[in-house]
Amino acid sequence: MLAHLFLARREALPLQSLEVSVPGERAIQRLGYDPTRLSTYPKVYEKLPFILTNEEPESGGYTFTAELGQPLQAQNGQYLEYALKGWTEGVLAGGYGLAPIPPQESYVEPDSGPLTSFDTTVEWPVFKLRADPACLEGLINIFAAFHYRCQGLVSLTIS
C-alpha cells in the first residue's frame, strides 16, 4: 500500500521504481511505473483458507460478511477493526487510485459504528466506494491475515 501511495504521487516525487523489502532479506517485490499495465496492485492471496463468495454488487455499497469457526473474541474484533480502519485510510489517501480520477479523490464511506457480530457472524457494511476494484482484493487479504493471525474464517461473502 505504501509503495502505491508513493507511485500515485509520482508527479510530485520523481520516482521511477520502488522496492519493497523485509529487513535482512533481499527485495521481495519491485514496483515500477508502467503506463501499459492496468494494475500493479497485489492480487488476492492465491490459496484462501476460507470460501469466498463475491456477489459483485453494483450499487457502490458492499456488505462483508465473515463466518468464523467460533464466536468473535473481543481482542480479535479490535484487531479486525484496526485493520479495516487502516484499509479505509489507505483508500482515502489514494492508495487505490482509479484512473482517470486523481488518487486523492478516491472515496470510501464505511458504517460509522464498530463491526457487527452475532454468534459466529461478523458484518461490515460500506455504503460508498470509489477506488480501483483491486481495493477489494486488498480487503480480502486483510481477512486472510485475520484468519491466520487471530481466528479462523469459514467463509467471506461480499454482497
C-alpha positions as CSV (number, residue, x, y, z in Angstrom):
1,M,0.0,0.0,0.0
2,L,2.8,2.4,0.9
3,A,4.5,1.7,-2.4
4,H,1.4,2.5,-4.3
5,L,0.9,5.7,-2.4
6,F,4.4,6.8,-3.4
7,L,3.7,5.8,-7.0
8,A,0.4,7.6,-7.0
9,R,2.3,10.8,-6.2
10,R,5.0,10.2,-8.8
11,E,4.3,13.5,-10.5
12,A,5.3,15.3,-7.2
13,L,8.0,12.8,-6.4
14,P,10.3,11.8,-9.3
15,L,10.1,8.0,-8.5
16,Q,10.6,5.6,-11.3
17,S,10.6,2.5,-9.2
18,L,10.3,1.3,-5.6
19,E,11.5,-1.9,-3.9
20,V,9.5,-3.4,-1.0
21,S,11.8,-5.4,1.2
22,V,12.0,-7.1,4.6
23,P,14.9,-6.1,6.8
24,G,17.7,-8.6,6.5
25,E,16.2,-10.2,3.4
26,R,16.5,-9.5,-0.3
27,A,13.8,-7.4,-2.1
28,I,10.5,-9.3,-2.2
29,Q,8.8,-7.1,-4.8
30,R,9.9,-4.4,-7.2
31,L,7.3,-1.9,-8.3
32,G,7.7,0.4,-11.2
33,Y,5.7,2.8,-13.2
34,D,4.4,1.2,-16.4
35,P,1.7,3.1,-18.3
36,T,0.8,0.0,-20.3
37,R,-0.3,-2.0,-17.2
38,L,-3.9,-1.7,-16.0
39,S,-3.0,-2.5,-12.4
40,T,0.1,-3.2,-10.3
41,Y,-1.8,-3.8,-7.1
42,P,-1.1,-7.1,-5.4
43,K,-3.6,-9.8,-6.2
44,V,-5.7,-11.7,-3.6
45,Y,-3.9,-14.4,-1.7
46,E,-3.8,-17.3,-4.1
47,K,-4.9,-20.1,-1.7
48,L,-7.5,-18.5,0.5
49,P,-8.1,-20.6,3.6
50,F,-11.9,-20.0,3.5
51,I,-14.7,-20.0,1.0
52,L,-15.0,-16.6,-0.9
53,T,-18.3,-15.6,-2.4
54,N,-18.3,-12.3,-4.3
55,E,-21.9,-11.4,-5.4
56,E,-20.4,-8.4,-7.3
57,P,-22.9,-5.8,-6.0
58,E,-23.4,-3.0,-8.5
59,S,-24.8,-0.3,-6.2
60,G,-21.5,1.1,-4.9
61,G,-22.2,-0.3,-1.5
62,Y,-20.9,-3.5,-0.1
63,T,-21.5,-5.7,2.9
64,F,-18.7,-8.0,4.0
65,T,-19.9,-11.0,6.0
66,A,-17.4,-13.3,7.6
67,E,-18.4,-16.6,9.1
68,L,-16.0,-17.7,11.8
69,G,-15.3,-21.1,13.2
70,Q,-16.1,-19.7,16.7
71,P,-17.7,-16.6,18.1
72,L,-15.6,-13.4,17.7
73,Q,-13.2,-12.8,20.6
74,A,-13.1,-9.2,21.8
75,Q,-9.3,-8.7,21.2
76,N,-9.7,-10.2,17.7
77,G,-12.6,-7.8,17.0
78,Q,-10.3,-4.9,17.9
79,Y,-7.6,-6.3,15.6
80,L,-10.0,-6.5,12.7
81,E,-11.5,-3.1,13.3
82,Y,-8.0,-1.6,13.4
83,A,-7.1,-3.4,10.1
84,L,-10.3,-2.2,8.4
85,K,-9.7,1.3,9.6
86,G,-6.2,1.2,8.0
87,W,-7.6,0.0,4.7
88,T,-10.2,2.8,4.8
89,E,-7.5,5.4,5.5
90,G,-5.4,3.9,2.6
91,V,-8.3,4.2,0.2
92,L,-9.0,7.8,1.3
93,A,-5.3,8.7,0.9
94,G,-5.3,7.5,-2.8
95,G,-3.6,4.1,-2.3
96,Y,-6.1,2.6,-4.7
97,G,-6.5,5.4,-7.2
98,L,-8.8,4.7,-10.2
99,A,-7.6,6.4,-13.3
100,P,-8.6,8.9,-14.6
101,I,-9.8,10.1,-11.2
102,P,-6.9,11.7,-9.3
103,P,-5.9,9.3,-6.4
104,Q,-6.6,11.9,-3.8
105,E,-10.3,11.9,-4.9
106,S,-10.8,8.2,-4.0
107,Y,-13.6,7.7,-1.6
108,V,-15.0,5.2,0.8
109,E,-17.7,5.5,3.4
110,P,-17.9,2.6,5.9
111,D,-20.6,2.3,8.5
112,S,-19.7,4.7,11.3
113,G,-20.2,2.1,14.0
114,P,-18.0,-0.8,15.0
115,L,-18.2,-4.3,13.4
116,T,-21.4,-6.0,14.0
117,S,-21.1,-9.6,15.3
118,F,-23.5,-12.2,16.4
119,D,-22.5,-15.7,17.3
120,T,-20.1,-16.7,14.6
121,T,-21.1,-14.0,12.0
122,V,-19.3,-10.7,11.6
123,E,-20.6,-8.0,9.2
124,W,-19.0,-4.8,8.0
125,P,-21.0,-2.5,5.6
126,V,-19.5,0.0,3.3
127,F,-22.1,2.5,1.9
128,K,-20.0,4.1,-0.9
129,L,-16.7,3.2,-2.5
130,R,-14.9,4.9,-5.4
131,A,-11.5,3.4,-5.9
132,D,-9.7,0.8,-8.0
133,P,-11.5,-2.6,-7.8
134,A,-8.2,-4.1,-6.6
135,C,-9.0,-2.5,-3.2
136,L,-11.5,-5.3,-2.7
137,E,-8.6,-7.8,-3.2
138,G,-6.6,-5.9,-0.6
139,L,-9.6,-6.1,1.8
140,I,-9.9,-9.9,1.2
141,N,-6.2,-10.2,2.1
142,I,-6.9,-8.4,5.4
143,F,-9.5,-11.2,6.2
144,A,-6.9,-13.8,5.2
145,A,-4.4,-12.3,7.5
146,F,-7.0,-12.2,10.2
147,H,-7.7,-15.9,9.6
148,Y,-4.1,-16.8,10.2
149,R,-3.2,-14.4,13.0
150,C,-6.4,-14.3,15.0
151,Q,-9.4,-16.6,14.3
152,G,-10.2,-19.0,11.6
153,L,-12.8,-17.9,9.0
154,V,-15.1,-20.5,7.4
155,S,-16.3,-18.1,4.6
156,L,-16.3,-14.5,3.4
157,T,-19.2,-13.1,1.4
158,I,-19.2,-9.8,-0.4
159,S,-22.7,-8.7,-1.2
